[in-house]
Amino acid sequence: MIMQLFLLGVVIGANNFATALTLGALGHEIRRWRIILMFGLFEFWVPLIGLWLGRNVSALVVMQTDWFRPLLLAGLGLWIIFQLLHSPPDKRIKQRWLSSWRGLIMLSASLSVDNLIIGFSLGLGDTPAIVMAAVIMAFSVSFTWLGLKIGANAKRHHAVLAEASGAAILLGMAGMDLSGWF
């Protein structure tokens, strides 16, 4: 049971890590506590909501997540690329809305869709729901903090490359999600 929880935390935390790398590269590390709070809240509560909704609704949600999450991730990545290509560096609009409360709610929700499904099935046998949710949240918060730090460091040294890489990560995540790899 401990190994299953550990692996579950690592897999789910990896989504947050990749997104936090992007946010850090875009200069949002300054709002790290807001980002960590939002990601942590969603990563804790969404699996519990999934448990509550139950298995009868899961088939409908699964059909919707096939397009919803990749669409949000790809949209964010394309928007960043558009800003890089169409805004002069000195007047480039910072993607502040990504770390605004509204932006973080949208981003956290798109990252937590898989947690809803995990909550439905809970394939961990007798693991208490609170323990599962706490483990997912702990890994997600830790990976988010690490991703923000690494992304911010990359931005300090290679600003445009870091922003372009962040957009590529989001587009890659969307592609992997659509192809079933993610």
Summary of the structure (lengths in Angstrom):
residues: 182
radius of gyration: 16.4
end to end distance: 22.8
largest distance: 55.7
contacts: 618
relative contact order: 0.25
helix: 88%
strand: 0%
